[in-house]
Amino acid sequence: MEATKIYFIVFGVLTIAGGIMGYVKAGSVASIIAGSVTGVLLLVAAFLLPEHRAAGLATALIVSLLLAAQFIPKFLRTGRLMPAGMMSILSAIGLIVALVAWIKK
């Protein structure tokens, strides 16, 4: 469970950083808000593990699913590695990590 927690901490921090970069580079208020909200939710999910396993994994799974739904189609449409490609990969890994941890109960 420790590796799962570490992954979601890293994923959360990178998501927040990506939102900040989107704001700095493009002036996108939506990027900073969405990046901050989803990043904080990923950090909350990580810190819920392992004491509140179901809540932490459910939160991480839902946030990863939402991010995947946003970024995978964008990456397929544009082919740009930043930010869509990186977030697609991170969210797909997040889905896999959460599902594997859930199955391993």
C-alpha atoms as an extended CHARMM CRD file, in Angstrom:
* protein
*
       105  EXT
         1         1  MET       CA              0.0000000000        0.0000000000        0.0000000000  PROA      1               0.0000000000
         2         2  GLU       CA              2.9650000000        2.3160000000        0.5680000000  PROA      2               0.0000000000
         3         3  ALA       CA              3.8510000000        2.3500000000       -3.1510000000  PROA      3               0.0000000000
         4         4  THR       CA              0.2530000000        3.2450000000       -3.9950000000  PROA      4               0.0000000000
         5         5  LYS       CA              0.3480000000        6.1160000000       -1.5140000000  PROA      5               0.0000000000
         6         6  ILE       CA              3.6440000000        7.4100000000       -2.9340000000  PROA      6               0.0000000000
         7         7  TYR       CA              2.3100000000        7.2390000000       -6.5080000000  PROA      7               0.0000000000
         8         8  PHE       CA             -0.7580000000        9.3050000000       -5.6750000000  PROA      8               0.0000000000
         9         9  ILE       CA              1.3270000000       11.8720000000       -3.7770000000  PROA      9               0.0000000000
        10        10  VAL       CA              3.6000000000       12.2840000000       -6.8180000000  PROA      10              0.0000000000
        11        11  PHE       CA              0.5920000000       12.3300000000       -9.1810000000  PROA      11              0.0000000000
        12        12  GLY       CA             -1.1130000000       14.9820000000       -7.0360000000  PROA      12              0.0000000000
        13        13  VAL       CA              1.9550000000       17.2130000000       -6.8770000000  PROA      13              0.0000000000
        14        14  LEU       CA              2.5350000000       16.9180000000      -10.6380000000  PROA      14              0.0000000000
        15        15  THR       CA             -1.1200000000       17.7290000000      -11.3110000000  PROA      15              0.0000000000
        16        16  ILE       CA             -0.9260000000       20.8690000000       -9.1650000000  PROA      16              0.0000000000
        17        17  ALA       CA              2.3490000000       21.8480000000      -10.8570000000  PROA      17              0.0000000000
        18        18  GLY       CA              0.7690000000       21.2960000000      -14.2750000000  PROA      18              0.0000000000
        19        19  GLY       CA             -2.1310000000       23.5690000000      -13.3830000000  PROA      19              0.0000000000
        20        20  ILE       CA              0.2730000000       26.2620000000      -12.2580000000  PROA      20              0.0000000000
        21        21  MET       CA              2.3010000000       25.8930000000      -15.4680000000  PROA      21              0.0000000000
        22        22  GLY       CA             -0.8730000000       26.1510000000      -17.5530000000  PROA      22              0.0000000000
        23        23  TYR       CA             -1.7110000000       29.3900000000      -15.7900000000  PROA      23              0.0000000000
        24        24  VAL       CA              1.8040000000       30.8380000000      -16.1030000000  PROA      24              0.0000000000
        25        25  LYS       CA              2.3060000000       29.8910000000      -19.7730000000  PROA      25              0.0000000000
        26        26  ALA       CA             -1.1850000000       30.4300000000      -21.1540000000  PROA      26              0.0000000000
        27        27  GLY       CA             -2.9350000000       32.5260000000      -18.5140000000  PROA      27              0.0000000000
        28        28  SER       CA             -5.4620000000       29.7200000000      -18.1130000000  PROA      28              0.0000000000
        29        29  VAL       CA             -7.4700000000       30.2110000000      -14.9350000000  PROA      29              0.0000000000
        30        30  ALA       CA             -9.2660000000       26.9300000000      -15.6810000000  PROA      30              0.0000000000
        31        31  SER       CA             -5.9260000000       25.0920000000      -15.6240000000  PROA      31              0.0000000000
        32        32  ILE       CA             -4.9220000000       26.3770000000      -12.2100000000  PROA      32              0.0000000000
        33        33  ILE       CA             -8.3560000000       25.6950000000      -10.7120000000  PROA      33              0.0000000000
        34        34  ALA       CA             -8.7350000000       22.2060000000      -12.2140000000  PROA      34              0.0000000000
        35        35  GLY       CA             -5.1090000000       21.2930000000      -11.5120000000  PROA      35              0.0000000000
        36        36  SER       CA             -5.3280000000       22.4680000000       -7.9230000000  PROA      36              0.0000000000
        37        37  VAL       CA             -8.6490000000       20.7770000000       -7.1780000000  PROA      37              0.0000000000
        38        38  THR       CA             -7.7240000000       17.4320000000       -8.7330000000  PROA      38              0.0000000000
        39        39  GLY       CA             -4.2000000000       17.5600000000       -7.3160000000  PROA      39              0.0000000000
        40        40  VAL       CA             -5.4570000000       18.2170000000       -3.7960000000  PROA      40              0.0000000000
        41        41  LEU       CA             -8.0150000000       15.4050000000       -4.1560000000  PROA      41              0.0000000000
        42        42  LEU       CA             -5.2090000000       13.0330000000       -5.1850000000  PROA      42              0.0000000000
        43        43  LEU       CA             -3.1660000000       14.1210000000       -2.1600000000  PROA      43              0.0000000000
        44        44  VAL       CA             -6.1850000000       13.5980000000        0.1080000000  PROA      44              0.0000000000
        45        45  ALA       CA             -6.6790000000       10.1340000000       -1.4110000000  PROA      45              0.0000000000
        46        46  ALA       CA             -3.0240000000        9.3010000000       -0.7680000000  PROA      46              0.0000000000
        47        47  PHE       CA             -3.1630000000       10.4270000000        2.8450000000  PROA      47              0.0000000000
        48        48  LEU       CA             -6.3510000000        8.4400000000        3.4550000000  PROA      48              0.0000000000
        49        49  LEU       CA             -4.3590000000        5.2920000000        2.6470000000  PROA      49              0.0000000000
        50        50  PRO       CA             -4.0000000000        2.7930000000        4.3550000000  PROA      50              0.0000000000
        51        51  GLU       CA             -6.1990000000        3.7060000000        7.3590000000  PROA      51              0.0000000000
        52        52  HSD       CA             -9.2480000000        4.4920000000        5.1950000000  PROA      52              0.0000000000
        53        53  ARG       CA             -8.3840000000        2.2580000000        2.2800000000  PROA      53              0.0000000000
        54        54  ALA       CA            -11.7740000000        2.1580000000        0.5290000000  PROA      54              0.0000000000
        55        55  ALA       CA            -12.2790000000        5.9330000000        0.6620000000  PROA      55              0.0000000000
        56        56  GLY       CA             -8.7200000000        6.6490000000       -0.4840000000  PROA      56              0.0000000000
        57        57  LEU       CA             -8.8130000000        4.2060000000       -3.3720000000  PROA      57              0.0000000000
        58        58  ALA       CA            -12.2840000000        5.2950000000       -4.4640000000  PROA      58              0.0000000000
        59        59  THR       CA            -11.2260000000        8.9460000000       -4.4760000000  PROA      59              0.0000000000
        60        60  ALA       CA             -8.0180000000        8.1700000000       -6.3910000000  PROA      60              0.0000000000
        61        61  LEU       CA             -9.8880000000        5.9850000000       -8.8750000000  PROA      61              0.0000000000
        62        62  ILE       CA            -12.5760000000        8.6070000000       -9.5750000000  PROA      62              0.0000000000
        63        63  VAL       CA            -10.0780000000       11.4550000000       -9.9760000000  PROA      63              0.0000000000
        64        64  SER       CA             -7.8390000000        9.3170000000      -12.2270000000  PROA      64              0.0000000000
        65        65  LEU       CA            -10.8770000000        8.3640000000      -14.3160000000  PROA      65              0.0000000000
        66        66  LEU       CA            -11.9480000000       11.9950000000      -14.6900000000  PROA      66              0.0000000000
        67        67  LEU       CA             -8.4430000000       13.0740000000      -15.6740000000  PROA      67              0.0000000000
        68        68  ALA       CA             -8.1610000000       10.1910000000      -18.1480000000  PROA      68              0.0000000000
        69        69  ALA       CA            -11.5130000000       11.1500000000      -19.6910000000  PROA      69              0.0000000000
        70        70  GLN       CA            -10.2470000000       14.7120000000      -20.1270000000  PROA      70              0.0000000000
        71        71  PHE       CA             -6.6970000000       14.1280000000      -21.3400000000  PROA      71              0.0000000000
        72        72  ILE       CA             -6.6510000000       10.8670000000      -23.3340000000  PROA      72              0.0000000000
        73        73  PRO       CA             -9.0380000000       12.1580000000      -26.0460000000  PROA      73              0.0000000000
        74        74  LYS       CA             -7.1330000000       15.4590000000      -26.1140000000  PROA      74              0.0000000000
        75        75  PHE       CA             -3.8310000000       13.6110000000      -26.5440000000  PROA      75              0.0000000000
        76        76  LEU       CA             -5.2630000000       11.4290000000      -29.3170000000  PROA      76              0.0000000000
        77        77  ARG       CA             -6.6180000000       14.5220000000      -31.0530000000  PROA      77              0.0000000000
        78        78  THR       CA             -3.5250000000       16.7400000000      -30.7690000000  PROA      78              0.0000000000
        79        79  GLY       CA             -0.6500000000       14.2950000000      -30.3240000000  PROA      79              0.0000000000
        80        80  ARG       CA              1.0450000000       16.8020000000      -28.0080000000  PROA      80              0.0000000000
        81        81  LEU       CA              3.1140000000       15.2790000000      -25.2400000000  PROA      81              0.0000000000
        82        82  MET       CA              2.7020000000       18.2490000000      -22.8890000000  PROA      82              0.0000000000
        83        83  PRO       CA              0.3810000000       18.4050000000      -21.0720000000  PROA      83              0.0000000000
        84        84  ALA       CA             -2.0820000000       15.9590000000      -22.6360000000  PROA      84              0.0000000000
        85        85  GLY       CA              0.3570000000       13.0800000000      -23.1800000000  PROA      85              0.0000000000
        86        86  MET       CA              1.8930000000       13.2230000000      -19.7450000000  PROA      86              0.0000000000
        87        87  MET       CA             -1.4700000000       13.5390000000      -17.9810000000  PROA      87              0.0000000000
        88        88  SER       CA             -2.8680000000       10.6900000000      -20.0980000000  PROA      88              0.0000000000
        89        89  ILE       CA             -0.0490000000        8.4200000000      -18.9830000000  PROA      89              0.0000000000
        90        90  LEU       CA             -0.2420000000        9.5000000000      -15.3320000000  PROA      90              0.0000000000
        91        91  SER       CA             -4.0120000000        9.0680000000      -15.1710000000  PROA      91              0.0000000000
        92        92  ALA       CA             -3.9190000000        5.6680000000      -16.9110000000  PROA      92              0.0000000000
        93        93  ILE       CA             -1.2770000000        4.5170000000      -14.4260000000  PROA      93              0.0000000000
        94        94  GLY       CA             -3.4250000000        5.9630000000      -11.6250000000  PROA      94              0.0000000000
        95        95  LEU       CA             -6.3780000000        3.8610000000      -12.7830000000  PROA      95              0.0000000000
        96        96  ILE       CA             -4.2430000000        0.7250000000      -12.8960000000  PROA      96              0.0000000000
        97        97  VAL       CA             -2.6120000000        1.3810000000       -9.5100000000  PROA      97              0.0000000000
        98        98  ALA       CA             -5.9690000000        2.0340000000       -7.8170000000  PROA      98              0.0000000000
        99        99  LEU       CA             -7.6040000000       -1.0450000000       -9.3680000000  PROA      99              0.0000000000
       100       100  VAL       CA             -4.6850000000       -3.3270000000       -8.5060000000  PROA      100             0.0000000000
       101       101  ALA       CA             -4.6160000000       -2.0360000000       -4.9100000000  PROA      101             0.0000000000
       102       102  TRP       CA             -8.3920000000       -2.5080000000       -4.6630000000  PROA      102             0.0000000000
       103       103  ILE       CA             -8.1790000000       -6.0980000000       -5.9460000000  PROA      103             0.0000000000
       104       104  LYS       CA             -5.2850000000       -6.9340000000       -3.5860000000  PROA      104             0.0000000000
       105       105  LYS       CA             -7.3660000000       -6.0870000000       -0.4840000000  PROA      105             0.0000000000
